[in-house]
Each structure stands twice: as C-alpha cells, then as structure tokens.
Amino acid sequence: MKITILLIAILLAGTATGNFTVERVKKAPASTPNAAPAVTKHGITSPAFVNLTAYTATAFLAGWNSSTMLGNCAPTGTATCNPGFTMYRGVTTTFKIVWGDCCAHTFSLYTKGFPSTNVNTTDSCSSTNKIGCVGKINVPLSRTVTFLFTPNIPQDDFTGLGGYEYYCMIHPDSMHGKITVYKNPNVSGTGVVNILDASALAISFDSTHGSARFNAAVDFNNDGNVDILDASFLANLFDRPI
C-alpha cells in the first residue's frame, strides 16, 4: 500500500513539475502531432493538449518536412527533418501527408531496421508482414492524403520498444525517418491517461517478468521490468487523451 500511495504521488508530481523526461517527439511546426481540443470520454475530461495520435508530414525529395525541395534535408536534426514519430500499440495513428515538390511520392511503413537499399516500389505491403512493408499510400502531385495505421507491436516478448521505418518508397535514401512504438499507456481504456492507469502501474511497480505482481501491460517500454522508466513515461502523458 505504501508503494502504491508513493508512486501515485510521484506520478502526479511529475505531471505538475515536468521533471520526468522520456523519449518523445520535440515540438516543431511541421512534424509535431496536430492540436487537439479538450476531450470528455467516459465521464472524464482532459484539457487541451497536443494530439498524440496525429501527425503531418510534407513530402519533399530532400526529405520529409525539409525546408528545401532538393539537396540535403534541411534544417538538420530529426526534430524537424525526417522527424522521429511516436506510436502506441493498438492505437490508430493518423498521418496527413502533404505533397510539396516536383514529384509523386509513396509514404510507406517498413519493419524496424529494414534498410533503404531494399525498399522497392514493387514491394507488397501488409500489416501481417514480419519483414518488409506493412502499409503504404500514394501521394499524387498537388494532393494531400491521409494514412491510418494501428501498430500491433511491441509484443509482450520483453525485447524492448517496437519500431518502424517510414520511407518514400520511390525516394527511400533521402526520405527516411523512424517511428518508436510504446505499449498503450491508457491500460484502463478510458480514452484519457489518468489515475486508473497510474494505479495499475503502482500495483506492479518494482516487479519483473515472472513475478506474481508483474503486469506486462504496464511494462510500457517492454523491457521485462515495471520501474521508474515506465513511471516516467506515464507521468509525461498523464491527463492526455489517447
């Protein structure tokens, strides 16, 4: 009981002070999630926050969200150019893909670590693929398209975070970014990361895979331990709709 009370207090304090840090997408005009209004779901109201499940990416030959059409992706740094995105297992993410330059493009997701040298426009894409392309959408000239994807990783195999590579299938060398996938922080299913999720984590806090208190659902980084890393992750998202 003392551990539960203490951890909930830590989670709430982390939300208030912002002292917790986790791997996340930094704020940048073209690559951050879209703004979301206040949300009321299952009787729980969350204030307005940046949308955790919607991103916009502009397709330039130099790179996704590049400020230049050709040449090197600019400005450098994955917060703005070929940005890193975050997804959550079982949660549908919306990508708004905006055509931006001279050419047609194909936004595509590939399994983690799949090399650009193996990306080909003839690749068959399916969400069930274990290696290769898991989804794609064509981006015609002067068009904006919407791509939705629901990740089913990471599995409860305790090998770490899940991930994807995102490419332009036509220009994979220059248009390539990475996606990190965590387990869904809203284990309570309320639509808002809240005290119920904090309580579930608190019950399993300081447990390891195989122990009686271990709950794989709150091992958000999938390393086989429910610890301060999972608490920090949850605190950073506390009170946000997802």
Secondary structure, DSSP 8 states (H G I E B T S, - for coil): -HHHHHHHHHHHHHHHH-----S-----TTTSEEEE--EEETTEEE--EEEEEEEEEEE-TT-TT-SSSSSS-SS-STTTSS--EEEETT--EEEEEEE-SSS-EEEEEEETT--GGG--TT----TT-SSSEEEEEEE-TT-EEEEEE----S-TT-S--EEEEEEESSSTTTSEEEEEEE--S-TT-SSB--HHHHHHHHHHTTEETTSTT--GGG-TT-SSEESHHHHHHHHHHTT-B-
